Amino acid sequence: MSAENTKRAAAVYFTLLKDKVIDEYSEHFQTYFEPEVRQTVLLLADESGTFIIESPKRIQLVVQPTGSVFATNFTHMKEKHKQIETKRHFHLISIVIMSFLASIDRNQAAKIRSQREGISYYTLERQVNDLITNWESILKHRPDFGEEERIDMKEVVSTWKYMEVETEDYGTKKANRRTRIGLIASAMRLLETERLVVILDRDDIPKVIPKQELFERIEYLYHDYDRYELLKQLITTEGDQHAEDSSN
């Protein structure tokens, strides 16, 4: 490869490192798809523990879960995201994010509706509360519930159950991380930091709108992870299954 193409490939890769996404309007988009440039970018990504998601209108850079020079452990995440105080809150934030993803990753109608109308923090709080209430009920009959999925259900249920419930939007305005809405705000800010969602109406009724980049992550990345599909199934079917069992 010529020195010029190597330089262009490096420009594409380091732009992805900085911006995470290159869309069709960027000068780097067409450059990336030149065979020699693409090959070099993919090599750079592989050697640094990252990989590229390609879609018709954009390319994204994603850090591999392990073996990446850019990967961070829990301690580093706490330093970067001060709202994550303990592993309990980290696990609960993960459940909130997964519940949000499951609600938009159902069908085309759900996708269009979420992009057009968004999902309010209060709607998401009700969804998570219903989910965890179902899990609490299941635990009464199945104490080992969650072990197979490697989720400490008792801790998740207990942490959520005893969090303060806001009667107003105090949690988002004051960044009160110990409230349910405050925790949801923290979870959605993590997605916003990754430029996967847009948060609107911060001073009124906050809501989150998924960006196309997030749907492409789901389609081209998350669906290939068994862990994602396992958690999605757990979130979307356990409640329905329990409801059916209770009615029998």
N, C-alpha and C positions, 0 to 999 in steps of 0.2 A: 504494500500500500504506500502511496505517496505521502510525503510529509504534509502536504496540503490537506489530504483527506483525513489523516490522523488528527490534524488540528481541528478540522470541522467536526469530527466525531467527538473530540474532547469538549468542544463548545456545546454540542447537543447534550452530552452526558452531564456536564456541570450545570447547565441550565435546568435540567431535570432535578438535580440535587437541590438546587436553590428553589425552584418553583413547584416541583413535584409533578406538574402537568405541562405538556406542550400541546396546544390545540392547533387546528388547521389554519389559523390565521397567523401563526408564528412563522418566521423565516426558517426556523429549524425543523419544522414539520416535514416539508418535502425533502430537506437535506437528509433527514433520518432514514428515509426509505430508499436512498441510493444504496445499492448492495454493499459496497465496500464500507461505507459509513455505518450502515446498520450492523454489519458484522462486527465492527470495532466497538460500537456502543454496547452491543450484547456481551462482548468479551469483557469490557470494563465493568458492566453490571454484574456479570458472573463472578469476576475476581474479587469484587468488593462486597459480595453477599447481598446484592440487590437483583431485581429483575424487572423487565419491562412488560406492561400491559398495553397491547396494541388494539385500537378500535378504529372505526372508519374516520372519526373526526378528531381524535386526540391520542396521545401516548402518555402513559403514567409510569412513574418510578415507584416501586414498592420495596420496602426493606424485608428481607427474609427473616423469619422468626428466630433462626439461630445461625451462627456462623457469619454474621455480617459485621463489618467494621463500624457500621452505623447503628447497630442494634443497641438497645439500652435495657438494663435490668430494672427491677422495681425501684431500687434506690435512686437511680438516675431519673426515672420517671417522676419520682416524688420531687426531685430537685427542679425539674422542668415544669411540672404541673403541681403547684403548691396546694391545689384543692384536694389532692389525693393524700390523705393523712395516714391511713393504715391499710393493711392488706384487706381488712373487712370492707372498707370503703372502695378499694380497688375492685374487689369481686362484685360488689353491688353495682358499681358504675358499669362494669362489664355486662351485668344482667340488664341494666337500663338500655345500654347501647344495643344489645342483642334483641331486646324487645322492640326497640325502634326499627331495627333492620328487618325483623320478622314481619312487622306491620306493613312495611312498604314492599317486601319481597313476597307478594302473594300472587298477584296477577296484574295484567295490564291496566285494569281499572284502578287498582290500588296505587299503582305507579303514577298514573295521570292525576288522580285526585290529590295525592300527596305533593306533587309538583305544583299543582294549581292552587291548592288551599293551604298546604302545610299541615303540620300536626302541632297543636298547642302543647305547652308543657303540662297543662292541667289534664288534657286528654291522655298524655303519656303517663302521667302520675296515676290516673285511674286504671290504665292498662296494666301497669306494673303492680299496682295494689291488688287488682283482681288475680293476676298471675301468682303473686306470693301468697295471697289468701288461699288459693287452690293448693299451692305447695304445702302450706301449713296443714291443711285438712288431710292431704295425702300422707304426710308424715305421721299422723296419728294412727294410720292403719299400716303404713310401711316405714318403720323407723330407719331402714337402710336406703330410703329413697334418695337418689342423687349420688350414691357411692360409685355406681357404674359409670356415671358421667363425670366423676371426679369433681363434684360440686358439694361444698359443705352447706347443704340446704338449711340445717338448723341455724347456722350462723347467719346466713343470708336472710332467713325469715326473721330471726330475732333482731338483727340490726335494723331492717326496714320497719318492723312492727313498732319499735320504740323510738323511731325518729319523729321529730315534731312535725305536725301537719299544719300548714299555714292556712289561715282563713283569708289572707290577702296575699299580695305578691311580695311579701317581706323577704322571702328566700332569694329571689332574683335581684331585687333592688339593693339589698344589703350584703349580697354574696354570702348568705348564711349557709355554709356547707353542711350543717348538721340538721337541716330540714330536708324533707323529701323533695320539694321543688328546687331547693338549693343544690341538692345532689344531682337532680336531673339537669339543671343548668350547667353544672360542672361537666357532666357526661357529654352534653351537646357542644360545649366549648371545645372539648377534645376533638370532636369531628370537625368543628369550625376551624380549628388550628390546622387540621390536615386539608382544609379547603374542600371538604366533601359536602358541607351543608351551608345554608345561609340562615342566620337567625334574625328575625324581624320583630318589630314592636316590643323592643326591650323595656320600654317604660309603660306599656299598656298590658296587653295579654301576649306574652312572648310565645312565639311559635317557630318551628324549625322546618325549613324547606330543603329536601334533599336535592343535590345538584346531579347533573347527568354523570359526572365523574363517579359519584357513589354507586349509581346503578351499573356502571361499567365495571367497577370493582366487584360488585356482587356477581355479575354475569361472567366476567372473565377470570375472576380470582376466587372469591369466597365459595362458589358452587363446587370448586375442585377440592375444597378442604372438608374432610369427613367430620372434623370437629364442628365446623359451622353448621353443616346439615344436621348433626346430632343435636346441637343446642337449639336450632330452629325448630326441629321436630318436638323437642321437649317443651318449648315455649308455646308452640301453636297447637299441640295435640293433647298434652297432659290434662289441661283444664277441661277440654271437651270429654276426654275419656273418663275423668273423675265424675263429671256431671252425669254421664250416662250410667256409670256404676252406681251412683247415689240414687238414681231414679228407679233402679231395678229392685 
